[in-house]
Amino acid sequence: MMASSDQAPDSMPVGDGAVPPGKPMTVGHQVIDKSAQMLQTLKPIKQMSQHICTFAVYSHDMSRQIEIHHSITRLNQDFLQCAVYDSDDPSAHLIGVEYIVSDRIFDTLPNEEQKLWHSHDHEVTSGLWVAPGVSERIQMTELELITHTYGKFWCTWQVDRGELNLPYYRDKLPLGAPALMMSPQMVNMGVINPDLVHERNKKYDISTDDLRKSRFNIPVSNPGNARVADYWMHTGKGFAVDIEQEEMKPTGGP
């Protein structure tokens, strides 16, 4: 029996094939949005300071791999929060959120919580984690920090779900349960499809091989005996979210 996070919807929303379905923006609404942009502070969004492109795999089905784009806000030296998109185009779809903590914070988490998190050292040292348009020299200090972090990424819109060669049948809306995502690794199911990497590299005119060489001397985290991130690597088991009915809790009274 498939879990909710793996089960494709029975039918897609009606529409003209657009993703997501809906009518084009009217001039009136464009004016409203532009006016609001000028009058409101939008402080949380303006704190986003980095764009990172990398890849992720589904914990419940590691044959599915996607290119992802993080818009990162740093709340402090040990904690980052990321809005995750499927591209860096103006019409990109918001497909989830990732929280990133330093290894110092991660080590304070109980084992059951650590199982939901993934490491970042291989993403960085392999050249998969890139900040498009930013030179290696400028971002090296940040890369050294990220290698010692862990992320928990919930995908709320499985934009790749459905027939790969028939985009019309893919999820046009964020449907069903969220899916827990894992990071690329150098073994087995964690190895990213070279075609995906080639297409990404071509788009940004970069070389993963060159990035890997330039990052060869970045020190990686000591996994330690207590850390159980990248749980699938230890056990061969992933996680899937299912939805169950529960009795509603009363709002008050004895």
PyRosetta script that sets phi, psi and omega in degrees:
from pyrosetta import init, pose_from_sequence

init()
pose = pose_from_sequence("MMASSDQAPDSMPVGDGAVPPGKPMTVGHQVIDKSAQMLQTLKPIKQMSQHICTFAVYSHDMSRQIEIHHSITRLNQDFLQCAVYDSDDPSAHLIGVEYIVSDRIFDTLPNEEQKLWHSHDHEVTSGLWVAPGVSERIQMTELELITHTYGKFWCTWQVDRGELNLPYYRDKLPLGAPALMMSPQMVNMGVINPDLVHERNKKYDISTDDLRKSRFNIPVSNPGNARVADYWMHTGKGFAVDIEQEEMKPTGGP")
pose.set_psi(1, 130.9)
pose.set_omega(1, -177.7)
pose.set_phi(2, -78.7)
pose.set_psi(2, 142.9)
pose.set_omega(2, 172.7)
pose.set_phi(3, -74.6)
pose.set_psi(3, 161.8)
pose.set_omega(3, -177.3)
pose.set_phi(4, -60.0)
pose.set_psi(4, -33.9)
pose.set_omega(4, -177.2)
pose.set_phi(5, -74.2)
pose.set_psi(5, -7.8)
pose.set_omega(5, -179.7)
pose.set_phi(6, -111.4)
pose.set_psi(6, -14.9)
pose.set_omega(6, -172.2)
pose.set_phi(7, -83.4)
pose.set_psi(7, 121.1)
pose.set_omega(7, 179.1)
pose.set_phi(8, -70.8)
pose.set_psi(8, 148.8)
pose.set_omega(8, 179.4)
pose.set_phi(9, -64.8)
pose.set_psi(9, 150.8)
pose.set_omega(9, -179.9)
pose.set_phi(10, -65.1)
pose.set_psi(10, -37.0)
pose.set_omega(10, -179.8)
pose.set_phi(11, -150.0)
pose.set_psi(11, 155.7)
pose.set_omega(11, -179.5)
pose.set_phi(12, -92.5)
pose.set_psi(12, 155.3)
pose.set_omega(12, 176.9)
pose.set_phi(13, -60.9)
pose.set_psi(13, 149.8)
pose.set_omega(13, 177.3)
pose.set_phi(14, -68.4)
pose.set_psi(14, 158.1)
pose.set_omega(14, 179.4)
pose.set_phi(15, 158.7)
pose.set_psi(15, -172.2)
pose.set_omega(15, -175.2)
pose.set_phi(16, -97.3)
pose.set_psi(16, 11.1)
pose.set_omega(16, -177.9)
pose.set_phi(17, 99.1)
pose.set_psi(17, -8.5)
pose.set_omega(17, 178.9)
pose.set_phi(18, -68.4)
pose.set_psi(18, 152.8)
pose.set_omega(18, 178.2)
pose.set_phi(19, -126.8)
pose.set_psi(19, 115.1)
pose.set_omega(19, -6.6)
pose.set_phi(20, -75.6)
pose.set_psi(20, 163.3)
pose.set_omega(20, 179.8)
pose.set_phi(21, -66.6)
pose.set_psi(21, 144.2)
pose.set_omega(21, 179.7)
pose.set_phi(22, 158.2)
pose.set_psi(22, 163.0)
pose.set_omega(22, 179.9)
pose.set_phi(23, -78.6)
pose.set_psi(23, 153.8)
pose.set_omega(23, 176.2)
pose.set_phi(24, -61.0)
pose.set_psi(24, 153.4)
pose.set_omega(24, 178.6)
pose.set_phi(25, -62.8)
pose.set_psi(25, 136.3)
pose.set_omega(25, 175.6)
pose.set_phi(26, -81.5)
pose.set_psi(26, 161.1)
pose.set_omega(26, 177.4)
pose.set_phi(27, -60.8)
pose.set_psi(27, -38.7)
pose.set_omega(27, -179.2)
pose.set_phi(28, -60.3)
pose.set_psi(28, -43.8)
pose.set_omega(28, 179.9)
pose.set_phi(29, -71.8)
pose.set_psi(29, -30.8)
pose.set_omega(29, 175.5)
pose.set_phi(30, -64.4)
pose.set_psi(30, -39.5)
pose.set_omega(30, 177.8)
pose.set_phi(31, -64.5)
pose.set_psi(31, -43.3)
pose.set_omega(31, 179.0)
pose.set_phi(32, -59.6)
pose.set_psi(32, -45.8)
pose.set_omega(32, -178.6)
pose.set_phi(33, -64.4)
pose.set_psi(33, -43.8)
pose.set_omega(33, -179.6)
pose.set_phi(34, -64.4)
pose.set_psi(34, -39.9)
pose.set_omega(34, 179.2)
pose.set_phi(35, -64.8)
pose.set_psi(35, -43.8)
pose.set_omega(35, 179.6)
pose.set_phi(36, -63.0)
pose.set_psi(36, -38.4)
pose.set_omega(36, 178.3)
pose.set_phi(37, -57.6)
pose.set_psi(37, -39.2)
pose.set_omega(37, -177.5)
pose.set_phi(38, -78.0)
pose.set_psi(38, -28.5)
pose.set_omega(38, -173.7)
pose.set_phi(39, -94.8)
pose.set_psi(39, -25.9)
pose.set_omega(39, -176.9)
pose.set_phi(40, -99.2)
pose.set_psi(40, 156.4)
pose.set_omega(40, -175.6)
pose.set_phi(41, -80.2)
pose.set_psi(41, -34.6)
pose.set_omega(41, -176.5)
pose.set_phi(42, 49.0)
pose.set_psi(42, 44.2)
pose.set_omega(42, -172.6)
pose.set_phi(43, -58.7)
pose.set_psi(43, -45.1)
pose.set_omega(43, -179.1)
pose.set_phi(44, -60.2)
pose.set_psi(44, -40.7)
pose.set_omega(44, -178.7)
pose.set_phi(45, -67.3)
pose.set_psi(45, -37.8)
pose.set_omega(45, -177.9)
pose.set_phi(46, -70.3)
pose.set_psi(46, -12.1)
pose.set_omega(46, 176.3)
pose.set_phi(47, -82.0)
pose.set_psi(47, -10.3)
pose.set_omega(47, 177.5)
pose.set_phi(48, -67.7)
pose.set_psi(48, 124.3)
pose.set_omega(48, -170.4)
pose.set_phi(49, -122.6)
pose.set_psi(49, -9.3)
pose.set_omega(49, -177.9)
pose.set_phi(50, -139.8)
pose.set_psi(50, 146.8)
pose.set_omega(50, 169.3)
pose.set_phi(51, -114.7)
pose.set_psi(51, 121.6)
pose.set_omega(51, 179.8)
pose.set_phi(52, -120.1)
pose.set_psi(52, 134.9)
pose.set_omega(52, 173.9)
pose.set_phi(53, -112.3)
pose.set_psi(53, 129.1)
pose.set_omega(53, 177.7)
pose.set_phi(54, -152.7)
pose.set_psi(54, -157.5)
pose.set_omega(54, -177.5)
pose.set_phi(55, -135.7)
pose.set_psi(55, 158.8)
pose.set_omega(55, 178.2)
pose.set_phi(56, -145.0)
pose.set_psi(56, 156.3)
pose.set_omega(56, 177.5)
pose.set_phi(57, -125.7)
pose.set_psi(57, 151.0)
pose.set_omega(57, 180.0)
pose.set_phi(58, -76.9)
pose.set_psi(58, 133.3)
pose.set_omega(58, -179.8)
pose.set_phi(59, -63.4)
pose.set_psi(59, -35.1)
pose.set_omega(59, -176.2)
pose.set_phi(60, -88.4)
pose.set_psi(60, -10.4)
pose.set_omega(60, 179.9)
pose.set_phi(61, -155.8)
pose.set_psi(61, 87.6)
pose.set_omega(61, -171.7)
pose.set_phi(62, -77.5)
pose.set_psi(62, 1.6)
pose.set_omega(62, 171.2)
pose.set_phi(63, -76.7)
pose.set_psi(63, -13.5)
pose.set_omega(63, 179.2)
pose.set_phi(64, -97.5)
pose.set_psi(64, 121.7)
pose.set_omega(64, -176.4)
pose.set_phi(65, -131.1)
pose.set_psi(65, 138.9)
pose.set_omega(65, -177.3)
pose.set_phi(66, -134.9)
pose.set_psi(66, 149.0)
pose.set_omega(66, 169.9)
pose.set_phi(67, -80.4)
pose.set_psi(67, 135.5)
pose.set_omega(67, -178.5)
pose.set_phi(68, -131.2)
pose.set_psi(68, 156.9)
pose.set_omega(68, -177.4)
pose.set_phi(69, -131.7)
pose.set_psi(69, 118.6)
pose.set_omega(69, -179.1)
pose.set_phi(70, -96.6)
pose.set_psi(70, 132.7)
pose.set_omega(70, 164.0)
pose.set_phi(71, -105.1)
pose.set_psi(71, 111.4)
pose.set_omega(71, -165.4)
pose.set_phi(72, -102.4)
pose.set_psi(72, 135.6)
pose.set_omega(72, 170.1)
pose.set_phi(73, -116.6)
pose.set_psi(73, 127.5)
pose.set_omega(73, 177.4)
pose.set_phi(74, -97.3)
pose.set_psi(74, 113.3)
pose.set_omega(74, 178.1)
pose.set_phi(75, -82.7)
pose.set_psi(75, -31.7)
pose.set_omega(75, 171.4)
pose.set_phi(76, -161.6)
pose.set_psi(76, -173.4)
pose.set_omega(76, -174.3)
pose.set_phi(77, -67.3)
pose.set_psi(77, -19.3)
pose.set_omega(77, -175.0)
pose.set_phi(78, -111.2)
pose.set_psi(78, -1.8)
pose.set_omega(78, -174.3)
pose.set_phi(79, -143.0)
pose.set_psi(79, 126.2)
pose.set_omega(79, 175.2)
pose.set_phi(80, -124.1)
pose.set_psi(80, 148.0)
pose.set_omega(80, 173.1)
pose.set_phi(81, -126.2)
pose.set_psi(81, 139.3)
pose.set_omega(81, -169.7)
pose.set_phi(82, -130.2)
pose.set_psi(82, 128.0)
pose.set_omega(82, 165.0)
pose.set_phi(83, -83.1)
pose.set_psi(83, 127.1)
pose.set_omega(83, -173.6)
pose.set_phi(84, -108.1)
pose.set_psi(84, 128.6)
pose.set_omega(84, -178.9)
pose.set_phi(85, -119.4)
pose.set_psi(85, 164.9)
pose.set_omega(85, 178.3)
pose.set_phi(86, -89.9)
pose.set_psi(86, -4.3)
pose.set_omega(86, 176.0)
pose.set_phi(87, -163.7)
pose.set_psi(87, -179.2)
pose.set_omega(87, 173.7)
pose.set_phi(88, -111.3)
pose.set_psi(88, 20.7)
pose.set_omega(88, 176.2)
pose.set_phi(89, -76.2)
pose.set_psi(89, 158.5)
pose.set_omega(89, 176.6)
pose.set_phi(90, -58.0)
pose.set_psi(90, -28.5)
pose.set_omega(90, -178.6)
pose.set_phi(91, -97.8)
pose.set_psi(91, 20.1)
pose.set_omega(91, -178.1)
pose.set_phi(92, -58.5)
pose.set_psi(92, 149.4)
pose.set_omega(92, 178.9)
pose.set_phi(93, -94.8)
pose.set_psi(93, 131.4)
pose.set_omega(93, 174.2)
pose.set_phi(94, -75.7)
pose.set_psi(94, 111.8)
pose.set_omega(94, -171.6)
pose.set_phi(95, -111.1)
pose.set_psi(95, -0.2)
pose.set_omega(95, 177.9)
pose.set_phi(96, 167.0)
pose.set_psi(96, -169.4)
pose.set_omega(96, -179.8)
pose.set_phi(97, -140.7)
pose.set_psi(97, 140.4)
pose.set_omega(97, 174.5)
pose.set_phi(98, -125.9)
pose.set_psi(98, 135.5)
pose.set_omega(98, 173.6)
pose.set_phi(99, -106.5)
pose.set_psi(99, 137.0)
pose.set_omega(99, -176.5)
pose.set_phi(100, -126.1)
pose.set_psi(100, 130.0)
pose.set_omega(100, 178.7)
pose.set_phi(101, -127.0)
pose.set_psi(101, 154.9)
pose.set_omega(101, 176.3)
pose.set_phi(102, -70.7)
pose.set_psi(102, 161.5)
pose.set_omega(102, 177.4)
pose.set_phi(103, -61.8)
pose.set_psi(103, -28.2)
pose.set_omega(103, 178.2)
pose.set_phi(104, -62.5)
pose.set_psi(104, -42.6)
pose.set_omega(104, 177.2)
pose.set_phi(105, -73.3)
pose.set_psi(105, -41.4)
pose.set_omega(105, -177.5)
pose.set_phi(106, -58.1)
pose.set_psi(106, -37.6)
pose.set_omega(106, -177.8)
pose.set_phi(107, -67.2)
pose.set_psi(107, -14.0)
pose.set_omega(107, 177.9)
pose.set_phi(108, -87.8)
pose.set_psi(108, -8.5)
pose.set_omega(108, -177.2)
pose.set_phi(109, -81.6)
pose.set_psi(109, 145.7)
pose.set_omega(109, 176.2)
pose.set_phi(110, -67.8)
pose.set_psi(110, 158.4)
pose.set_omega(110, -176.4)
pose.set_phi(111, -57.0)
pose.set_psi(111, -40.5)
pose.set_omega(111, -178.1)
pose.set_phi(112, -62.9)
pose.set_psi(112, -33.9)
pose.set_omega(112, 177.1)
pose.set_phi(113, -75.1)
pose.set_psi(113, -40.2)
pose.set_omega(113, -178.9)
pose.set_phi(114, -59.4)
pose.set_psi(114, -28.1)
pose.set_omega(114, -178.9)
pose.set_phi(115, -61.2)
pose.set_psi(115, -22.9)
pose.set_omega(115, -176.7)
pose.set_phi(116, -87.2)
pose.set_psi(116, -5.2)
pose.set_omega(116, -173.1)
pose.set_phi(117, -107.0)
pose.set_psi(117, 159.9)
pose.set_omega(117, 179.0)
pose.set_phi(118, -129.1)
pose.set_psi(118, 154.9)
pose.set_omega(118, 179.1)
pose.set_phi(119, -83.9)
pose.set_psi(119, 163.1)
pose.set_omega(119, -179.4)
pose.set_phi(120, -118.7)
pose.set_psi(120, -4.2)
pose.set_omega(120, -172.4)
pose.set_phi(121, -62.6)
pose.set_psi(121, -40.0)
pose.set_omega(121, -179.5)
pose.set_phi(122, -69.8)
pose.set_psi(122, -37.5)
pose.set_omega(122, 177.9)
pose.set_phi(123, -56.5)
pose.set_psi(123, -40.5)
pose.set_omega(123, -177.8)
pose.set_phi(124, -74.7)
pose.set_psi(124, -54.9)
pose.set_omega(124, -172.1)
pose.set_phi(125, -69.2)
pose.set_psi(125, -21.9)
pose.set_omega(125, 179.0)
pose.set_phi(126, -83.7)
pose.set_psi(126, -10.5)
pose.set_omega(126, -178.7)
pose.set_phi(127, 87.4)
pose.set_psi(127, 8.3)
pose.set_omega(127, 179.0)
pose.set_phi(128, -76.7)
pose.set_psi(128, -34.5)
pose.set_omega(128, -179.4)
pose.set_phi(129, -84.6)
pose.set_psi(129, 113.9)
pose.set_omega(129, -177.5)
pose.set_phi(130, -134.9)
pose.set_psi(130, 149.6)
pose.set_omega(130, 172.1)
pose.set_phi(131, -108.5)
pose.set_psi(131, 95.6)
pose.set_omega(131, -173.8)
pose.set_phi(132, -53.7)
pose.set_psi(132, 131.8)
pose.set_omega(132, 176.7)
pose.set_phi(133, 86.1)
pose.set_psi(133, -7.7)
pose.set_omega(133, -178.7)
pose.set_phi(134, -104.7)
pose.set_psi(134, 130.9)
pose.set_omega(134, -176.6)
pose.set_phi(135, -69.7)
pose.set_psi(135, 154.7)
pose.set_omega(135, 177.5)
pose.set_phi(136, -60.3)
pose.set_psi(136, -37.3)
pose.set_omega(136, -178.3)
pose.set_phi(137, -61.7)
pose.set_psi(137, -42.7)
pose.set_omega(137, -177.6)
pose.set_phi(138, -70.8)
pose.set_psi(138, -38.4)
pose.set_omega(138, -173.6)
pose.set_phi(139, -94.9)
pose.set_psi(139, 3.9)
pose.set_omega(139, -174.3)
pose.set_phi(140, -60.2)
pose.set_psi(140, -42.2)
pose.set_omega(140, 178.7)
pose.set_phi(141, -60.4)
pose.set_psi(141, -40.8)
pose.set_omega(141, 178.2)
pose.set_phi(142, -67.1)
pose.set_psi(142, -39.9)
pose.set_omega(142, 178.6)
pose.set_phi(143, -61.0)
pose.set_psi(143, -40.5)
pose.set_omega(143, 179.1)
pose.set_phi(144, -64.1)
pose.set_psi(144, -33.6)
pose.set_omega(144, 177.1)
pose.set_phi(145, -71.1)
pose.set_psi(145, -43.6)
pose.set_omega(145, -175.2)
pose.set_phi(146, -65.6)
pose.set_psi(146, -31.0)
pose.set_omega(146, 178.9)
pose.set_phi(147, -61.1)
pose.set_psi(147, -20.2)
pose.set_omega(147, -179.1)
pose.set_phi(148, -106.8)
pose.set_psi(148, 33.5)
pose.set_omega(148, 178.6)
pose.set_phi(149, -125.5)
pose.set_psi(149, 166.5)
pose.set_omega(149, 178.4)
pose.set_phi(150, -132.9)
pose.set_psi(150, 146.2)
pose.set_omega(150, -177.1)
pose.set_phi(151, -124.6)
pose.set_psi(151, 149.2)
pose.set_omega(151, 169.6)
pose.set_phi(152, -122.2)
pose.set_psi(152, 113.6)
pose.set_omega(152, -171.4)
pose.set_phi(153, -118.6)
pose.set_psi(153, 116.8)
pose.set_omega(153, 174.0)
pose.set_phi(154, -104.3)
pose.set_psi(154, 120.7)
pose.set_omega(154, 176.9)
pose.set_phi(155, -92.1)
pose.set_psi(155, 120.6)
pose.set_omega(155, -178.1)
pose.set_phi(156, -102.6)
pose.set_psi(156, -7.4)
pose.set_omega(156, 179.3)
pose.set_phi(157, -139.9)
pose.set_psi(157, 106.1)
pose.set_omega(157, -177.1)
pose.set_phi(158, -84.6)
pose.set_psi(158, 78.1)
pose.set_omega(158, -173.9)
pose.set_phi(159, -65.3)
pose.set_psi(159, -16.7)
pose.set_omega(159, -179.3)
pose.set_phi(160, -94.1)
pose.set_psi(160, -5.4)
pose.set_omega(160, -173.4)
pose.set_phi(161, -72.5)
pose.set_psi(161, 133.3)
pose.set_omega(161, -178.7)
pose.set_phi(162, 120.5)
pose.set_psi(162, -167.6)
pose.set_omega(162, -179.8)
pose.set_phi(163, -68.2)
pose.set_psi(163, 120.2)
pose.set_omega(163, -173.9)
pose.set_phi(164, -61.8)
pose.set_psi(164, -32.3)
pose.set_omega(164, -177.6)
pose.set_phi(165, -95.7)
pose.set_psi(165, 5.9)
pose.set_omega(165, -179.4)
pose.set_phi(166, -129.6)
pose.set_psi(166, 79.2)
pose.set_omega(166, -175.9)
pose.set_phi(167, -54.8)
pose.set_psi(167, -26.7)
pose.set_omega(167, -178.1)
pose.set_phi(168, -60.6)
pose.set_psi(168, -27.3)
pose.set_omega(168, -176.6)
pose.set_phi(169, -95.2)
pose.set_psi(169, 2.8)
pose.set_omega(169, 176.6)
pose.set_phi(170, -78.6)
pose.set_psi(170, 165.0)
pose.set_omega(170, -178.4)
pose.set_phi(171, -60.6)
pose.set_psi(171, 117.3)
pose.set_omega(171, -179.6)
pose.set_phi(172, -89.7)
pose.set_psi(172, -13.1)
pose.set_omega(172, 178.3)
pose.set_phi(173, -135.1)
pose.set_psi(173, 163.5)
pose.set_omega(173, 175.6)
pose.set_phi(174, -73.8)
pose.set_psi(174, 91.8)
pose.set_omega(174, -171.9)
pose.set_phi(175, -103.0)
pose.set_psi(175, 148.3)
pose.set_omega(175, 172.7)
pose.set_phi(176, 74.2)
pose.set_psi(176, -163.2)
pose.set_omega(176, -176.9)
pose.set_phi(177, -78.8)
pose.set_psi(177, 153.9)
pose.set_omega(177, 174.4)
pose.set_phi(178, -68.5)
pose.set_psi(178, 159.4)
pose.set_omega(178, 179.8)
pose.set_phi(179, -120.5)
pose.set_psi(179, 136.5)
pose.set_omega(179, 175.8)
pose.set_phi(180, -81.1)
pose.set_psi(180, 134.4)
pose.set_omega(180, -176.2)
pose.set_phi(181, -110.6)
pose.set_psi(181, 152.7)
pose.set_omega(181, 178.8)
pose.set_phi(182, -118.7)
pose.set_psi(182, 165.9)
pose.set_omega(182, -178.0)
pose.set_phi(183, -92.8)
pose.set_psi(183, 155.3)
pose.set_omega(183, 172.7)
pose.set_phi(184, -59.9)
pose.set_psi(184, 148.3)
pose.set_omega(184, 176.4)
pose.set_phi(185, -138.0)
pose.set_psi(185, 176.9)
pose.set_omega(185, -175.6)
pose.set_phi(186, -96.0)
pose.set_psi(186, 7.6)
pose.set_omega(186, -176.1)
pose.set_phi(187, -129.3)
pose.set_psi(187, 147.8)
pose.set_omega(187, 168.0)
pose.set_phi(188, 47.2)
pose.set_psi(188, -125.4)
pose.set_omega(188, -173.2)
pose.set_phi(189, -72.1)
pose.set_psi(189, -8.8)
pose.set_omega(189, -178.9)
pose.set_phi(190, -85.0)
pose.set_psi(190, -7.0)
pose.set_omega(190, -179.1)
pose.set_phi(191, -76.8)
pose.set_psi(191, 126.0)
pose.set_omega(191, -177.0)
pose.set_phi(192, -77.8)
pose.set_psi(192, 139.3)
pose.set_omega(192, 178.4)
pose.set_phi(193, -53.6)
pose.set_psi(193, 122.5)
pose.set_omega(193, -178.5)
pose.set_phi(194, -56.9)
pose.set_psi(194, -29.8)
pose.set_omega(194, 179.4)
pose.set_phi(195, -65.6)
pose.set_psi(195, -38.2)
pose.set_omega(195, 177.5)
pose.set_phi(196, -63.1)
pose.set_psi(196, -44.5)
pose.set_omega(196, -179.4)
pose.set_phi(197, -65.4)
pose.set_psi(197, -41.1)
pose.set_omega(197, -179.8)
pose.set_phi(198, -61.2)
pose.set_psi(198, -44.2)
pose.set_omega(198, -179.3)
pose.set_phi(199, -64.2)
pose.set_psi(199, -41.3)
pose.set_omega(199, 178.0)
pose.set_phi(200, -64.1)
pose.set_psi(200, -45.6)
pose.set_omega(200, -178.8)
pose.set_phi(201, -63.1)
pose.set_psi(201, -38.8)
pose.set_omega(201, 178.7)
pose.set_phi(202, -63.2)
pose.set_psi(202, -39.9)
pose.set_omega(202, -178.5)
pose.set_phi(203, -63.1)
pose.set_psi(203, -39.0)
pose.set_omega(203, -175.9)
pose.set_phi(204, -103.9)
pose.set_psi(204, 4.3)
pose.set_omega(204, 178.7)
pose.set_phi(205, 54.7)
pose.set_psi(205, 53.6)
pose.set_omega(205, 178.9)
pose.set_phi(206, -127.7)
pose.set_psi(206, 166.1)
pose.set_omega(206, 177.7)
pose.set_phi(207, -124.2)
pose.set_psi(207, 117.7)
pose.set_omega(207, 177.5)
pose.set_phi(208, -62.0)
pose.set_psi(208, -37.4)
pose.set_omega(208, 179.0)
pose.set_phi(209, -61.0)
pose.set_psi(209, -43.5)
pose.set_omega(209, 179.4)
pose.set_phi(210, -65.4)
pose.set_psi(210, -41.0)
pose.set_omega(210, 179.2)
pose.set_phi(211, -64.6)
pose.set_psi(211, -39.8)
pose.set_omega(211, 179.2)
pose.set_phi(212, -61.2)
pose.set_psi(212, -42.5)
pose.set_omega(212, -179.9)
pose.set_phi(213, -66.1)
pose.set_psi(213, -40.1)
pose.set_omega(213, -178.2)
pose.set_phi(214, -70.6)
pose.set_psi(214, -19.4)
pose.set_omega(214, -177.7)
pose.set_phi(215, -106.1)
pose.set_psi(215, 11.4)
pose.set_omega(215, -173.2)
pose.set_phi(216, -58.6)
pose.set_psi(216, -35.7)
pose.set_omega(216, -174.2)
pose.set_phi(217, -93.3)
pose.set_psi(217, 5.7)
pose.set_omega(217, 177.1)
pose.set_phi(218, -68.2)
pose.set_psi(218, 123.0)
pose.set_omega(218, 179.2)
pose.set_phi(219, -69.8)
pose.set_psi(219, 138.1)
pose.set_omega(219, -179.4)
pose.set_phi(220, -101.8)
pose.set_psi(220, 168.0)
pose.set_omega(220, -177.4)
pose.set_phi(221, -69.0)
pose.set_psi(221, 146.4)
pose.set_omega(221, 169.0)
pose.set_phi(222, -81.2)
pose.set_psi(222, 116.3)
pose.set_omega(222, -173.7)
pose.set_phi(223, -60.7)
pose.set_psi(223, -31.0)
pose.set_omega(223, 178.1)
pose.set_phi(224, 70.3)
pose.set_psi(224, 156.8)
pose.set_omega(224, -177.8)
pose.set_phi(225, -73.6)
pose.set_psi(225, -26.4)
pose.set_omega(225, -172.3)
pose.set_phi(226, -89.1)
pose.set_psi(226, -18.2)
pose.set_omega(226, -173.6)
pose.set_phi(227, -77.1)
pose.set_psi(227, 131.5)
pose.set_omega(227, 179.4)
pose.set_phi(228, -124.1)
pose.set_psi(228, 26.3)
pose.set_omega(228, 171.5)
pose.set_phi(229, -63.8)
pose.set_psi(229, 164.5)
pose.set_omega(229, -176.2)
pose.set_phi(230, 54.9)
pose.set_psi(230, 48.1)
pose.set_omega(230, -171.9)
pose.set_phi(231, -56.0)
pose.set_psi(231, -34.7)
pose.set_omega(231, -178.4)
pose.set_phi(232, -62.3)
pose.set_psi(232, -28.9)
pose.set_omega(232, -179.9)
pose.set_phi(233, -70.2)
pose.set_psi(233, -29.3)
pose.set_omega(233, 179.6)
pose.set_phi(234, -82.9)
pose.set_psi(234, -30.9)
pose.set_omega(234, -167.5)
pose.set_phi(235, -123.4)
pose.set_psi(235, -17.3)
pose.set_omega(235, -174.1)
pose.set_phi(236, 76.0)
pose.set_psi(236, 12.1)
pose.set_omega(236, -178.6)
pose.set_phi(237, -120.4)
pose.set_psi(237, 138.9)
pose.set_omega(237, 176.0)
pose.set_phi(238, -108.5)
pose.set_psi(238, -170.0)
pose.set_omega(238, -179.3)
pose.set_phi(239, -126.3)
pose.set_psi(239, 139.7)
pose.set_omega(239, 174.9)
pose.set_phi(240, -131.2)
pose.set_psi(240, 144.1)
pose.set_omega(240, 180.0)
pose.set_phi(241, -92.7)
pose.set_psi(241, 133.2)
pose.set_omega(241, 174.9)
pose.set_phi(242, -120.3)
pose.set_psi(242, 157.1)
pose.set_omega(242, -179.4)
pose.set_phi(243, -112.6)
pose.set_psi(243, 126.8)
pose.set_omega(243, 179.5)
pose.set_phi(244, -128.1)
pose.set_psi(244, 148.6)
pose.set_omega(244, 175.3)
pose.set_phi(245, -76.1)
pose.set_psi(245, 140.5)
pose.set_omega(245, 177.3)
pose.set_phi(246, -132.8)
pose.set_psi(246, 149.4)
pose.set_omega(246, 174.3)
pose.set_phi(247, -66.4)
pose.set_psi(247, 135.3)
pose.set_omega(247, -179.5)
pose.set_phi(248, -71.7)
pose.set_psi(248, 138.1)
pose.set_omega(248, 177.8)
pose.set_phi(249, -75.7)
pose.set_psi(249, 141.7)
pose.set_omega(249, 179.0)
pose.set_phi(250, -64.5)
pose.set_psi(250, 151.2)
pose.set_omega(250, -177.6)
pose.set_phi(251, -83.5)
pose.set_psi(251, -14.0)
pose.set_omega(251, -179.6)
pose.set_phi(252, -175.3)
pose.set_psi(252, -169.8)
pose.set_omega(252, 179.0)
pose.set_phi(253, 87.2)
pose.set_psi(253, -179.8)
pose.set_omega(253, -177.5)
pose.set_phi(254, -68.5)
pose.dump_pdb("model.pdb")
